[in-house]
């Protein structure tokens, strides 16, 4: 089996109604990353100094040495930036991504966070890179981060965000069973559920674009004005769409500088000038989503073995299980766990078959209102479909008319007249019969195959939740 693990569809064209409290149009949540004192530093047992997200754009690590300038920039975030931001936002519901070792080195800041009623989520044990870490090391550090966080703050974290994560991070966080939400994704404007083994883990995506980190990256924000303009545009778009979540990412050492903080002040005032805005911590968003949109598991086609897949979908193309058998061998993934995606996979198998094989699928279809229908020997799907257009309640004259047209069609083309009856009523079916009898065989073969695919789509809509 070829399976593609990335989810490239998400909620698709119809995201769920968020149902934010108070019928708010948008949920706005602000994250303050507290990393100062948890960054790479030889004093912390690390091999080199920090080189990420500071005023020194393009900085390189100093192996085995303390980087005095880098350290003092981080220290500014703890000593001055944090307090400036605390004074500005102490009356707002803020989520802190707290690096556990940084929190342990900043007891007064932790007390101020708690006095303000801010959520303190876990930002890992140390503010270091995990892309090359072993799974065992990352799991151990996660467990120690939870332990230290609980010791420092008095309660275990309900949210997790590593940031500099590995491909294993989300899975390990979910497997821990500790978190109401995990935030190490950037792939949506709404929370969503991820199935990790037996665990249904809520994901509350974060942001790297509406984030002050871009003050410290090439082609990022050069001024507070640019930051405000970007946040305002993001808010305006999401507010107009409605039912979305806006995340804003902040760092004490970056937005906490006096030349930048006014942009944040202006943005908060701008958001407050709008009605129907819900300021919330990520924890409250997660709790709301879990209540309003609880996860429901179903058998996902991309995760089925071939026997189960064919048993479930072998009848979608009439009496032609080989279509499902071949579709199962394609590169399936989360996008194929939805109606349109699975339909596409089945159609690919059908379209790539020989003309003789596709003819076999056409011949497998019953006549409309024919002898099999009269004898009640249709498949359950065909019976329901023909009944939807009233073909199970024909007058004697109508039944005779259909019989004559069926016979003329088969004599001319060599296969039954096939039409997606759910798209029609008796009158339009009769009209299509007359029109299509005038086609040449090549045109009608193509038309019949398209109708087979359309029938399959309707059948899948009855079988999958979306």
MIMIRO-623114 format. One record per residue: residue in three letters; x negated, y, z of N, C-alpha, C in turn. Coordinates in steps of 0.02 Angstrom, whole numbers, plus 50000, padded with zeros to 5 digits. Layout:
ALAXYZXYZXYZ/...
***
This chain:
UNK499584994150000500005000050000499565006250000/UNK499775011249963499445017749963499905022650001/UNK499655025350054500055029850094499695036450105/UNK500045041950096499765048650102500035051750166/UNK499625052850216499885054750282500105061950289/UNK499895066350244500065073450253500795074750236/UNK501115079050276501815080650265501855087150224/UNK502005086550160502015092250114502715095050103/UNK503205092750143503895095050131504205098150193/UNK504065095450253504345098450313505095098650311/UNK505375104550326506105105350324506365106350254/UNK505925107450205506145108350137506545114750127/UNK507005114750080507355120950062507875123250113/UNK508045118950161508575120750208508345119550280/UNK507955124250308507755123650378508365123550423/UNK508315120250480508895120050526509035126950555/UNK509655128050575509825134350610509495134150679/UNK509085139150692508685139050753509115139450816/UNK509675143050812510115143850870509755146850929/UNK509345151950916508985155150970509465157951022/UNK509275158151085509715160851137509975167851120/UNK510605169151137510895175651123510995176951050/UNK510985171751008511055172450936510525177050906/UNK509935176950935509385181050910509205179050839/UNK509005184050800508795182650731508095179750728/UNK507685181250778506985179250775506735178150846/UNK506295173250854505935172150916505225174750907/UNK505015179350949504345182150946503965179751007/UNK503395176550994502985174351050502265176551039/UNK501985179051093501305181751092500855177151133/UNK500305175251103499805171051136499185175151152/UNK498965174751214498325177751234497835172151247/UNK497335171551204496825166451213496325168651266/UNK496265164651318495775166151370495205161151365/UNK494655163251334494095158751318493445160951352/UNK493445167051379492835169951407492595166151468/UNK491985163551463491715159251515491785151851499/UNK492105150351442492155143451420491825142151353/UNK491515147551326491195146951259490535143351264/UNK490255141751206489605138451203489085142751239/UNK488715139551284488205143151322487755137851355/UNK487105138951354486655134051385486785133551460/UNK487065138951489487245138751560487805133751573/UNK488195132151520488755127551526488565120451505/UNK487915119451493487685112951472487705111851397/UNK487845117151359487875116551287487175117251256/UNK487105114851195486455114751163486245121551136/UNK486725126051127486565132551096487075137651118/UNK486955143851099487405149451115488005149451069/UNK488505153651086489105154351045488955158350982/UNK489355157050929489275160750866489945162450834/UNK490495161450871491155161950840491565167450872/UNK491905171350829492405176250850492135181450899/UNK491695185550873491435191150913491315197050867/UNK491065202450896490885208350856490305207050810/UNK489925201750822489345200150781489575195550725/UNK489855198450673490115194450617489535190950582/UNK489605184450572489065180550541488525178450589/UNK488665178750653488165176750703487995169250695/UNK487385167550714487165160650714487005158550785/UNK487085152150799486915149550865486165150050878/UNK485985151150940485295150950961485175144551000/UNK484885139450968484785133051003484345133851064/UNK484575131351120484175131251182484085138051215/UNK484425143251190484335149951218485005153151234/UNK484975157651284485545161851297485535167651247/UNK486125169351221486185175051174486505180651215/UNK486075185151239486295190251287486845194751258/UNK486765196751196487275201051165487945197451159/UNK487905191151137488525187251130488865186351197/UNK488475184751247488765183751314489115190051338/UNK488795195751328489085201951354489715203851316/UNK489765202051252490375203351214490955199151244/UNK490815192851258491325188651290491495191351359/UNK491005193651395491115196251462491565202451460/UNK491515206451407491955212151401492685209951401/UNK492825204351366493505201851364493775200351433/UNK493355197351477493575195651544493595201851589/UNK493095206051584493015211651631493475217551615/UNK493585218951551493955224951532494555223451487/UNK494445219451435494975218051387495575214751418/UNK495465209751459496025206251490496465211051529/UNK496165215351569496555219751612496935224951571/UNK496635227351518496995231951474497615228651445/UNK497535222551424498105218851395498615216951448/UNK498375215451507498835213751561499265219751578/UNK498975225751582499365231751596499885233051542/UNK499705231551479500155232751423500725227751421/UNK500595221451437501075216051423501325212451485/UNK501195215051545501375211351605502135210351613/UNK502525214451577503245213651581503525209451524/UNK503105206651482503315202451427503185195051443/UNK503575190451414503435183351423502875181051376/UNK502275180651404501675179151364501465171951378/UNK501195168651327500865162151335500115163251333/UNK499765160851383499035160951385498785154151363/UNK498355154051313497975148051298497345148451340/UNK497345144851396496785145451443496305139651437/UNK495675141151420495145136151423495035134551497/UNK495065128251515495075126451586494455128951622/UNK493865128051592493255130351626493225137851630/UNK493515141351582493555148651585494025150951641/UNK494595147551647495065149251701494735148151769/UNK494355142851775494025141351839493535146751859/UNK493255150351809492765155651823493095162451829/UNK493765162751826494125169151826494735168851872/UNK494635167851937495215167051981495665173151985/UNK495395179251982495825185151986496255185851923/UNK495975184251866496365184551804496925179351806/UNK496785173351832497305168251837497855170651883/UNK497675173651939498185176151985498615181451951/UNK498305185751910498685190951875499155187951824/UNK498925182851789499355179351741499975176551777/UNK499855173451834500405170251870500875175451901/UNK500595180951925501015186251953501475189251899/UNK501235189251836501635191951781502135186851755/UNK502105180651780502555175451757502375172651689/UNK501745173451669501535170851604501455163251606/UNK501605160051550501455152951543500705152151532/UNK500405147351565499705145851552499675138851523/UNK499565138551458499485132251422498745130451420/UNK498595124351403497895122251401497585123451333/UNK496995126451335496585127751275495965123451276/UNK496025117651309495475112951311495025114051371/UNK494525109751377494055110151433493545115751422/UNK493285116151360492795121251342492975123851273/UNK492755129951257492895132951192492335130951145/UNK492355124451123491835121651081492155117951023/UNK491735116050976491965112650915492045105150927/UNK492595102250902492725095150911492725091150846/UNK492565094250790492615090750726492155084650723/UNK491585084850758491125079250756491135075150821/UNK491595076750865491635073150929491925066150918/UNK491695061450957491995054750954492695055150985/UNK493105050350966493775050150993493755049351069/UNK493285045251093493225044151165493035050451202/UNK492565054251172492345060451205492915065551207/UNK493285066151151493825071051149494375069151198/UNK494525062651202495045060451249494825061851321/UNK494195060551336493945061751404493965069151421/UNK493765073451374493775080651386494495083151395/UNK494955080151358495665082151365495915080351435/UNK495745074451458495955072451525495645076851578/UNK495015078651570494685083051619494975090051616/UNK495155092351556495465098951550496125099151588/UNK496525093851582497165093551618497045093551694/UNK496555089651715496395089251787496175095951814/UNK495695099151779495425105551803495955111051799/UNK496335111151746496875116051739497365115551798/UNK497545109451815498015108351870497715110651936/UNK497075109251945496725111252006496685118852013/UNK496555122251957496465129551959497125133251964/UNK497625131051927498255134751923498795132051970/UNK498725125951994499215123052038499745118952003/UNK499715118651936500215114751898499895112351834/UNK500085106451810499805104051746500075108151688/UNK499695108751634499935112451576500475108651539/UNK500965112351512501495109251472501375110151397/UNK500885114351379500705115451310499975114251299/UNK499805112151237499095110751221498905113951155/UNK498305117051155498015119751093497255119451099/UNK496945115151059496215114851059495925120551018/UNK496195121650959495935126850914495395124250869/UNK494815123050897494255120350857494305112750860/UNK494825110150827495035103250838494745098350788/UNK494895092050799494705086650753495335083850721/UNK495245079050677495825075750647496205071550699/UNK495905070350756496225066150807496605070150860/UNK496515076850861496745080750918497495080150931/UNK497905081250880498635081050890498845074150914/UNK498575069050883498755062250903498555060850976/UNK497945062850995497725061651064498155065451114/UNK498325071651097498745075551142499435072351150/UNK499705069951094500365066651097500315060151137/UNK499795056251125499715049851160499635050751235/UNK499385056551256499315057651328499985057851363/UNK500515059651327501175060051356501255065851405/UNK500795070651403500775076051452501145082351431/UNK501275083251366501435089851341502135090551312/UNK502465096051331503105097651301503005099751229/UNK502425102451213502265104251144501515104151132/UNK501335103151070500645103751046500635109050992/UNK500105113050990500105118950945499555118750893/UNK499195113250886498635113050839498855111950767/UNK499335115750744499515115850673499705123050654/UNK499695124250590499855130950564500335130350504/UNK500755125250505501085123050444501825124650440/UNK502085128750485502805130250481502955136550521/UNK503565139150510503815144850548504315142650601/UNK504385136050610504835133350659504515127250693/UNK504715125750754504475119450785504735113450746/UNK504405107850754504635101650723504365095750764/UNK504655089950751504465083950787503975079750747/UNK503505076650782503045071950752503105065350789/UNK503125059850752503165053250783502455050450788/UNK502225049350849501555046650862501645040350903/UNK501625034650869501775028350903502485028650929/UNK502565027250994503225027451025503405034451050/UNK502955039151042503045045851069503335050551017/UNK503875054051034504135059450992503845065951019/UNK503365068750983503005074651008503255080850971/UNK503455085851010503645092150980503025096250963/UNK503015098850902502475103150879502755110250874/UNK502415114950904502585122050898501995125350862/UNK502055126350796501475128650758501225135550781/UNK500585136550771500245142850790500085146650726/UNK499685151950732499525156150674498795158150674/UNK498505158550616497835161450608497855167650565/UNK498445169550540498485175550498498715181550539/UNK499265180850577499475186250622499085185550687/UNK498435186450680497965184650733497385189650732/UNK497215192250791496665197150793495985194150779/UNK495945187450772495305184350754495055187150687/UNK495505189750647495295192350582494925198950588/UNK494875201850648494405207350658493685204850657/UNK493595198250667492925195450673492755190650616/UNK493115191350560492985187050503492895191250440/UNK492515188750391492455192350328493135193450296/UNK493235199150264493865200850231494455200650280/UNK494305202350343494835202550392495095209650402/UNK495325211150462495565217850477494985222350495/UNK494965228150463494435232950477494655238250527/UNK495305238750538495555243850584496195241450616/UNK496375244850671497005243250703497595244450658/UNK497545249450614498095250950567498235244950523/UNK497715241650498497815235750456498155230150495/UNK497955229350558498255224250600498995225650611/UNK499155231850629499855233650639500265232650575/UNK499995234850519500365234150455500515226850440/UNK500025222550454500125215450439500645212350486/UNK500595213950551501085211350598501785213950582/UNK501835220250565502485223250548502785219750487/UNK502385218750435502635215450374502855208350389/UNK502475204850431502655197950449503325197950486/UNK503385202450535504005202850573504595204550527/UNK504505209350483505055211550439505295205750396/UNK504835201850368505025196350325505405191050364/UNK505145189150422505465183950462506135186350491/UNK506165192650510506795195350537507325195450482/UNK507125197150421507595197250365507855190250351/UNK507415185350351507625178450338508075175950394/UNK507915177550456508305175250512508165168050530/UNK508225166450595508135159650618507425157150615/UNK506955161650621506245159750618505885161450683/UNK505265159350688504835160750745504225164450720/UNK504025169750755503405173250738502915172350795/UNK502325169950778501785169250826501275174750815/UNK501015177550869500485182550865499915180150909/UNK499325179750881498745177250918498285182950938/UNK498085183151002497665188451028497075185551067/UNK496545189451071495955187651110495735193651151/UNK495575192451214495415197951260494835202251234/UNK494325199151205493725202751184493815206251117/UNK494375204751081494485207751016495015213251019/UNK495645211351028496175216451031496115220551095/UNK495745217951144495665221551207495215227651202/UNK494905228751146494495234851135494955240851125/UNK494755246651151495195252551147495365254651076/UNK494925253351029495055255350960495555250950924/UNK495765245550957496225240850926496875240150964/UNK496855241151029497435239651071498045243851053/UNK497925249951027498505254151010498925250950954/UNK498605247150911498985243750858499475238650889/UNK499245235150941499675230450975500245234051011/UNK500075239751043500585243651077501125245951028/UNK500915248150970501395250450919501825244750894/UNK501515238850886501905233150862502435231050912/UNK502255230750976502735228851027503315233751028/UNK503165240251023503695245251022504135244450960/UNK503825242850904504215241950842504685236050849/UNK504455230550876504885224650885505455226250933/UNK505295229750987505805231451036506345236151009/UNK506175239550954506665244150925507205240450885/UNK507125233950877507615229950840508075226150888/UNK508675225150866509145221050904509035213750887/UNK509305209450930509315202250917508615199350909/UNK508155201450953507485198650956507405195051023/UNK507165188951020507035185051081506285184651092/UNK506025188251140505335187351162505325181151207/UNK504875176551194504865170351232504165167451235/UNK504035163751288503425159851290503505153851244/UNK502965150751227502995144751186503335139051224/UNK503245138951289503565133851330504325134551325/UNK504585140651329505315141651324505565139851255/UNK505175141451203505365139651135505405132051129/UNK504895128651157504885121351154505485118351190/UNK505645120951249506205118251287506865119451250/UNK506925125351220507535126851182507595121951123/UNK507055120951087507085116751027507245109451046/UNK506945107151100507065100251121507805099151139/UNK508115104351166508825103851184509275104751124/UNK509135109851083509565111451026509455106750967/UNK508855103950961508685099750903508315093450926/UNK508635089250965508295083150987508115078750928/UNK507565075150936507325071050880507745064750872/UNK507865062950810508205056650795507765052550748/UNK507595046750770507175042350729507605038550678/UNK507325037150621507635032650573507085028950536/UNK507265023550504506775019550468506515023550409/UNK505895025250411505595029550359505325025350302/UNK505565026550241505355022350184504605021650177/UNK504225027050187503505026650176503155022250227/UNK503495020550282503185016450334503425009150332/UNK503875007550285504135000750281503664996150244/UNK503654989750265503304984850223503744983450162/UNK503464979850114503824979050051504494975450060/UNK504504970350102505124966450111505684970950138/UNK505524974950188506034979350217506234984750168/UNK505754987350131505884992650082506354990050028/UNK506214984150001506634981349948507314979349975/UNK507334976850036507984975250066508414981450073/UNK508104987050089508484993150099508674996550034/UNK508214996549985508305000749925508304996849860/UNK508304990249865508294986149804508924986749763/UNK509484988849793510104989349756510264996249731/UNK509805001049742509935007849719509975008149644/UNK509545004549610509605003449538509944996649529/UNK510524996749500510994991149500510664984449484/UNK510694979749534510444972849525509734972849496/UNK509314977549516508644978149487508134979549543/UNK508034974749586507594975549644506874976949623/UNK506684975249562505994976349540505824983749541/UNK506324988049532506184995249534505924997149603/UNK506254994749655506024996249723505354993049737/UNK505244986949713504604983549724504024987749696/UNK504114990449636503574994349606503505001249640/UNK504065004149659504035010649693503655010049759/UNK503735004449792503395003449856502635003649848/UNK502395001849790501675001749778501385008549760/UNK501805013649754501545020349739501255023549801/UNK500945029449793500675033149850501255036749884/UNK501535033549933502105036449969501865039950032/UNK502255044850054502105048550114502725051650142/UNK502665056150191503255059350222503725062550172/UNK503475065050116503905068150066504395063150036/UNK504215056650040504645051450011505115048450063/UNK505125051350122505595049050173506245052950170/UNK506295057450122506895061350110507215059150045/UNK507835061150034508215058749976507855060349911/UNK507675066649900507385068549836506715065149825/UNK506315064649878505655061449871505705054149854/UNK506135050449889506205043349875506515042249807/UNK506985046449789507275046049722506745046849669/UNK506295051549679505765052649631505315046449625/UNK505155043349681504725037349678505075031649640/UNK505715030649654506085025349619506135026949545/UNK506265033149528506315035149458505645034349422/UNK505095035849456504445034849425504345027549405/UNK504545022949450504485015849435504935013949376/UNK505525016649375505995015249320505755018249254/UNK505525024449256505305027749194504685024649163/UNK504255022049205503635019149179503725011849157/UNK504315009149165504455002349143504525002149067/UNK504494996049040504594995248968505314996648949/UNK505434997948885506114999048862506544992948876/UNK506254987048867506634980948879506854980448952/UNK506394982348998506574982049069507114987249086/UNK507054993149059507554998249072508234996249042/UNK508214992948983508824990348953509154985349000/UNK508744981249033509014976449081509384979849138/UNK509134985749159509484989449212510154991949185/UNK510154994449123510784996849095511294991249090/UNK511074985549066511524979849057511794977249124/UNK511394978449178511614976149244512204980149271/UNK512334985949242512894990049265513554987249239/UNK514074987649278514734985149256515084990249211/UNK515564987749172515994992249134516404996449183/UNK516565002549162517005006649201517715003849199/UNK517995002849259518685000149264518764993849222/UNK518244989649223518264983649182518494977549220/UNK518324971749193518564965449222518284964149291/UNK517654965949301517354964849367517704968949420/UNK517884975149402518244979349449518924976349465/UNK519264973949414519924970949425519874964749469/UNK519334961049461519244954949500518914956349568/UNK518774962749583518464964849646517784961449655/UNK517394961349600516734958149602516174963249592/UNK516324969649600515804974749596515394974949661/UNK514814977749657514444979049718514824984249759/UNK514674984549823515024989349866514904996449841/UNK514294997749816514135004449792514565006149730/UNK514605001549683514985002749622515725003449637/UNK515964999449684516674999849702516835006749730/UNK516415009249775516535015849805516485021349752/UNK515995020649707515895025749656516485026149608/UNK516715020549585517285020649539517915023049573/UNK517985021449637518575023749674518555031349683/UNK517955034249688517895041449700518185045449641/UNK518195042449583518485045849524519185043349508/UNK519465039349551520135036949541520185031249491/UNK519625027949477519645022549427519925016149455/UNK520055016049521520365010149551521125010749552/UNK521385016149523522105017249524522345019549456/UNK522155015849404522345017649336523035014849318/UNK523365018349273523985015549245523795010149195/UNK524275006149174524135000849125523865004049060/UNK524145009649040523915012848979523195015348986/UNK523045018249044522355020749055521865014949056/UNK522065009449087521605003749090521495000949020/UNK521985000848979521914998348911521465003048871/UNK521535009548882521125014548847520395013648866/UNK520255012748931519565011748953519285005348923/UNK519685000048921519454993648894519264994448821/UNK519654998148784519504999148712518875003148703/UNK518795008348743518195012548737517575008748760/UNK517635004748813517075000648835516844995948779/UNK517324992748748517164987948695516824991448636/UNK517084997248616516785000948560516085003248577/UNK515975005348639515315007848660514805002148660/UNK514994996448690514524990848694514354988248624/UNK514864988048582514744985648514514244990148477/UNK514284996748489513845001348454513135001648484/UNK513085001448551512435002748582512114996548615/UNK512504991448630512214985448659512144985648735/UNK512434990548767512424990948841513054994748863/UNK513244994048926513874997148950513825004848952/UNK514395007948950514435015148960514305016649034/UNK513805020749046513595022249115513655029649127/UNK513985031549181514045038549198514075039149274/UNK513775044349302513805045549374514495048049391/UNK514945043549408515645045249415515765050249472/UNK515305050649520515405055449575515365062649551/UNK515085063649492515055070349463515675072049422/UNK516165067449419516715068149370517385066249400/UNK517895067549360518565064849372518765060849310/UNK519355058149310519565053949254519545057749188/UNK519765063949189519805067849126519105069049098/UNK518635070849140517955072349114517595065949093/UNK517755060349126517455054049106517705052149036/UNK518365052949025518645051448959518325055848905/UNK518225062248921517925066848873517205064848858/UNK516835062748910516145060648900516115054348858/UNK516585049748869516615043648828516655045548754/UNK517115049948738517225051848668516615055248638/UNK516305059648677515715063348652515125058748641/UNK514995054448690514395050348687514455044648636/UNK515065042748619515145037748566514895040348499/UNK514815046948492514575049848430513815050048427/UNK513465048648483512725048948483512425043248444/UNK511785044148424511395038448398511125034548457/UNK510865028548443510675024148498510105027048541/UNK509615030048508509045032748547509275038148595/UNK509705042548570509965047948614510375044948670/UNK510775040048654511205037248706510815033048756/UNK510285029848734509865026048781509565030848832/UNK509305036448808509025041548853509555044248901/UNK510145045648874510695048248915510905043348968/UNK510965036948949511165031848997510645031049053/UNK510005031449035509475030849086509515036749135/UNK509655042649110509725048449154510315047549201/UNK510845044649176511435043449218511285038249271/UNK510895033249254510685028249303510305031649360/UNK509855036249342509475039949393509935044349436/UNK510435047249404510905051449441511315047249490/UNK511515041449469511875036849514511445035049573/UNK510795033649559510335031949613510275037649664/UNK510265043849640510225049549686510825049749733/UNK511415048849705512015048849747511985043249799/UNK511745037449779511715031849826511225033249883/UNK510665036349866510175037949919510445043049968/UNK510865047549944511165052549990511595049150042/UNK511865043250027512255039550075511815035650124/UNK511165034950107510735030450145510235033950189/UNK510045040050172509545043750210509855049950242/UNK509585052150299509885057850334509785064550300/UNK509325065050253509225071550220508865070450154/
***
